[in-house]
Amino acid sequence: MLTGALKSITQTATRHVSTGSRKYATRTLRQTNSKKSIMTKATATGVTIGLTTSVAFAGQTTPKRVDEPHGHITHSYRDSSRIDIQITNTEDVRLFSGRANPQLAQEISDSLHVPLSNVNIQAFADGEIGIKVLDNVRGKEVYIIQPTCPPGVNDNLMELLLLISTMKRSSAQSITAVIPYYGYARQDRKLSSRVPISAADCARMLESMGVDRVVAVDLHSGQLQGFFGPQTPCDNLEAQVVALDYFEKLDLKGETTKVISPDAGGVYRAKTFRDGLAERGIDAGLAMIIKQRVQAGQIDRMDLVGEVDGCDVIIVDDMIDTAGTLAAAAKELKNRGAKRVYAFATHGVFSGPAYERIDASVLEKVVVCNTIPLRTDKKTDKIEQLSVGKLLAEAIVRIHSQSSVSALFKVDKKVEQ
C-alpha cells in the first residue's frame, strides 16, 4: 500500500514537472530569436532546455552550452591585443548610451562589434528630460551604458531611470544597466540621525523601474551590492586589472615598492592590488595611512603604518574627488622618505580645485579610468586615463552567454592598452 502511494505521488510530481518544463520551453522558444538554437533533452522528470549562443573571438565562432551554472570562455587579457571580443548573434542584443559618457559607450560598442542603437534624448526648456527610442527592443537583451557621474549627477540618474522605464514599457526581454560610476555610493550608511541612505535609495529606484541586472565598476564599498534584492544581480567589476599593466611598465622593483591604502577601509583594495603586482613579478610591500578628519574633506592629521623610506609608492583608492586628501597624503609620504609617489583610483571625479591640487602636488602621476569623462576646460600632464571599455565589453559577452563574470579577475588576467 505504501509502495503504491509513493508510486502515485512520483507519477503526479513527474507529470507536473514535465508540464512546467514544457511551458518553460514554449516561453523560451517564443522569446528567443530564431538564430539561437534550442536543444531539448528528455529526462526522468521532464524536459531540460539548453541555449546555444555563439561567442566569437578573433573572427572564430564557437558554440557555447549555457545550461550549466558557469560557462567557460578561453579569453585571457594577456593576449587581448590579438583577440576580438564579439557577439555574433547581434539581432538579440541592443546597446544604448545615455549622455553621461558616450565615448566609453562607443568603445564598448566597437569592442563588441554591436552598433549603438538609436535613441533621442533631449532637454526641454523647463529642464525636463525627453526620451524617444528609435529602434525596436521587443524581446531583446538591452544594455544601457550610463554612469551617474558629475557633471549633472541627478540629471544622469533620472536619465538612466527613464531609459530603463522606456525599455520595460517597450517589452524588452531583459534590461541590464551598465553603470561604470555609481553616484551616491558614498552615502551608504547613516552617520547621524535623520539622514537617508542614498545609495540604497538609488538601488530601489532602479529596481522599481524594472532593471533586471546591474553592472558596476569598483563600487565604493562591496556591500552596496546587497542594496539590490536577489532578483536583481549586481556585478562589481574590478578595474585594477587595467591599471596593473600600466604600473608593470614603470620598472618598479618589488623590494623598493610599497602599495599604500589611504585609509583603513581601503586595505583590502590595496592588498588585492599588491597581489596583482606580485603576479607580475613585483613583490611589493603594503602600508596604510590613518586619517583623523575634522569634517568631510578636511584632515586634522595623518599617521603612517609601515615604512616607505627609499621606496616608490602607489596610493590605491576607488575615487579621487577634490584631491585634497590625496595631495596631503603624497606630501606626507615624501616627508617620510618616499622616492616617487604615484596614485591609482578607478574614478576620477576631480571636483572643484582637484586639477590645481594635483598639478601642484609632489605626485608623479595620477592614474584613473574613463568611467567618468575628464573635464575639457582643465588639464594637467600628471593625470593619465586608462580605458575600461574592453573590460565592460567582455563582461557583457559573459552575461549574454551566461558564463562566469568572476573569471575576469583571475590572477592571469592582463589588459593591454
N, C-alpha and C positions, 0 to 999 in steps of 0.2 A: 504493500500500500504506500509506504513511504517512498519506495523507488518510483512508483507510478506518478506520485505527486511531484517529485523532483523533475521527472522527465517532462511533465506537463508545463512546469514553470520554465524549464530550459527552452522548450519549444516556443513558448509565448515570448520570452525575452529575446530569443533569436529573431523571431518574426518582427518584433518592434525595432530592434537594432537595424535589421535589414531594411525595413520601411524607412526609418530615419536616414539611413545611408543613401537610399535611392533618392530621397528628397534632396539631400545634400548634393548628390551627383547631378540631379536635374538643375538645381540652382547654380551650381558651379559651371555646368555646360552653358547655361543661359548667360552668365556674367562674363565668362572668359572669351577672348577673341578667337576666331576660327583658326588663326595661325598657331595657337598653342595646342599641343596635342594632349588629349585626355586619355589616361591609361586606367583601366578598371581591372581589379584583381579580386576574384571570388575568395572569400574567407569563410571560416566556420560561423561567423556572426554577421555576415552581410557583405558589403562592397567597400573596398578601400580605394580611395581616389588619389592619384598622383599626377601632379602637373609637371610637364617637361618644359623648361624655359631655356632658351638659347642665350648664353652669355659669351661674347666673343672678345678675345684679347689678340691684338696684332692681326686682325683680319681672320682669325680662325674661329669657327663656330663649334662649340662643344655642348651637346645636350646635357642638361643637369636635372637629376631627380631631386624633388624637393619634398617628398613625403616623409623624410627623416627630419629629426629636430634640428640638425645642423648640416649645412651643405659644405662643400669644400671648393675653394677657388685657388688655383695654383698661381697666384699672383703675389709677388714679393716686391716691396718698394725698392729693393736693392737693384732691380733692373727696370725700374719704372720708365726710364728714358727709352726703352725698347719695346714697351708693352702699351697697347692702346686699350683703354677701358671702353667697352661698348655694349649697349643693349641692342641686340639685333632686331627684336620684335618691337619696334618703336611705336607701332599703332596702338599699343595698350598703355603707353606712358605719355603723360603731359607734364612739361616743366613750365612753371610760371615764376616770374620775378616781380617782386614789388619794386618800389622806387628807392629803397634804402641802400642797396648795394648791387646795382645792375652789372657792374664789372665782374664781381665774383660769380654771379649767376651765369654770365656769358662764358666764363672759364669752365664752369661745371658742364654747361651745355656742350662746349667744344670737346671736353674730355669724353663725354658720353656719346657724342655724335647724335644727340637728340636736340632738335631745334627748340628754342624757347617759343612757347605758344603765345598767341596774341591776346592781349588784354589792354583795355583802355582805362587808365587811372587818371583822374583829373581832380583838381581842387576847385570848388565853386567859390563864388565871390564872398560868401559868408563864412568860408573856412571849412565847410563840409567836404567829404571825400566822395566822389562818384566813381563807381566801378562798372565796367561792361566787359564781360568775357566774350571774345570774338570767335573762339574755336569750340567745337563740340567736346564735352567732357563726360557725356553719359557713359557709364560703365568703364571709365578709365581710371588708371592709377595716377593720381595727381600729386605732384611735389611742388610746394610753394616755398621759394627761397626768399626769406625776408628777415634780416636781423632787426631787432627792436632797439636800435642804437641811436645815439645822437648824430647829427642834429635832428631834432623833432622826434624824440623818443615816443611821445604819446601819439603823434600822427602815424608813426611807423607801426605801433602796436594796433591802433584802430584799423589801419590799412590791412594788416595781417588778419585780424578778426573778420573783417568784411570779405576778404578774399576766401577765407575758409567757409564762411556762410554762403557765399555765392556758389562755390563748388558743391556744397552739400545740397543746396536747393536745385542745382543742375544735375543731380543724380550721379555724381562721381562715385565710382566703386569704392575707392579709398582715398584719403587725404592725409598726406604727410607734410608737416610743417618743418622745413629746414631752417633753423634759427641759429645762425653762426654766433650771434651775440644775444644773450637773453637779458633784456632790460629788466630792471628792478631786482636783479638777482641778489644784490647785497642786502636787501630788506627781507631777509629770510627768517627772522625771529623777532620776538618782542624784547627790546632792550629797555623799555619803560612802559608804564601804564598808558592805556588809551592810544595805542598806535596800531596800524594794520600790519599784517604780514603780507606785504605787497607781492612778493614772489609767488606765494601760494595763490593769491587772488588772480594773478595773471594766468596761472595754470588752470584755474577754474573757469576763467573766461574762454580760454582756448578750447577746453573740453565742452563747454556749453554751446559753442559754435559748431561742434561736430568733428573736431580733428581726431584722426584715428591713430596717429603716431607723431612723435616729436623727435627731431634730431638736433642736438645742440653741440656746441664745441666748448670744452673746458668751462663748465658751469662753476660759478663762484664757490659753491660747496656741493659735494656729490649728493647730499640728501635732498637737494631740490628735485631730483627725480621722483622722490616719494610724494611730492605735491600733486603728481598726476596719479589718477586711480589705476588699478590693474588693467582696466580696459583700454588704457592709453599708454603703450610702452614709450619710454623716453630713453634714447641713446645719447650718452655723453662721450663724444669723441675727444681724444687727447691729441692736441696739436703739437706736442713736444716731438713727435716723430718727424715733423717737418724741420724743427729747429736743430735737432741733433746733428744733422748733416752739415749745417752751417758752421757749428762750433767745432766739428771734427776737422774742418779745413783750416782752423786757426793755429795749427801747430802747437796745441796745448799739451803739456806733459802732466801725466797723472800725479806724480809726486809733488808738483807745484801748482795744482789746480784745486780750487775749492768751489763747491756749489753752495750758495747762500740762500736760506729761507728768510724772507723779510719779517716773518712773524711765526709764532708757534703753530698757528693753524695751517701754515703752508709747508710744514716739514715733510709731510707725505709726498706732496708735489715735487719738492726739491730732491727728495730721496729717489723718486721714480726717475727724475731727470738724470741724477747721478748714475743710477743703474744703467740707463740708456747709454751714457758716455762710456761706462765700463765695458759694455758690449762692443763698443767701437775702439777699444784698446786704451781708453783714457780712464784710469782708475783714480778718479778724483775723490777728495775728501768732502765732508759735509760740515757746515756751520750754520748758526742761527742768530738772528738779531731779535732781541726782546725790546719792544717799544712801549713806552709809557705815554699814553695820549692824554692831553688836556681836554680836547674835544675832537670831533670829526675833522680830519685834515690838519690837525695841529699836534706835533710831537713835543713832549716835555723832555725826554731823554731816551737814549738808546744804549743797550748793553749787548755785547757780542759774546756768544757762547761758542768758543773754538778759536783757533789761531789762523791768521791769514798773512802773517809776515812773510814777505818774499814770494807770495803766491799770485797767480792770476785767478780772479774770482768771477763767478757768474751769478748774479742775483736772479732768482726764478720766482715769478709770480703769475697770477692769472690775468691781471689787468693793470694798466697804468692810467690814472685819472689826471690829477693836476701835477703829478711828478714831484711834488714837494717832499714826500717821504722817500722816494727813490733817490733824489739828489742828495738828501741828507744822509741816507744810508751809504751811498757811494763815497761821500766825503769822510764818513766815519771809518769805512774800510780802508781808505787811503791813509788816514791818520794812524791806523793800526798796522801799516806797512805793506798793504797790498800793492802789487806792481801795476797790473791792468785790471780795470773794473768794467765788466760787461753786464748787460741786463737782458733778460728774455721774459716777455709777457705775451700771452696769446692775444689779448685785446688791447689795442692802443686807443683808449678813449680820448686822451690828450685834451682835457678841458682847460679853459682859462689860460694861465701862463705856462702851460706844460712845455710847449716848444722852447720858450725862452729859458726855462729852468734846465732843460736837457742840454741845450746848446751851451749854457754857461757852466755846466757841471763837469766833474772830473771823469765822467763816463766815456769809455772809448766808443762803444756802440750800444744802441738800444734796439733790440730785435723784436719785432711784433709780427703778427699775422694779419692778413687782409680781411678779417671778419668784420672790421669797421673801416670804411674808406678814410684815407688820410685827408686832412684839410688841404685845400688848394691855395688858400691865402697865406699859409705859413709853411716854412720849410726849414729843415736843418739836415746837414750831412751826417749827423750822428744817428739818425733813425733809419733802420733797414727793415723793409717789409717783405715777408715771405708769403707764399700763396698756400691756402688750404683747399684750393679748387679740386685737385686730384683726390685728396683725402675724402672730401664730401662726395665726389663722383663715385668713388668705389663703395662708399657706404650706401649710396643709392642703389648701386648694382647688387650689393649683398642683400639689401632689403627686398628688392624686386625678385631676386632668385631665392629668397628665404634661406640665405646662408648666414654663417656666423659673422656678426659685426665685430665682436671682440677679437677675432683673429687678425684684425687690422693692427693690433698693438702688441703682437708677439715680438720678442726681442730681436728677431732677424729682420724687422721691418725697417725700411730706409727710403726716404724720398729724395729724389734728385731734382734740384731746382733748375 
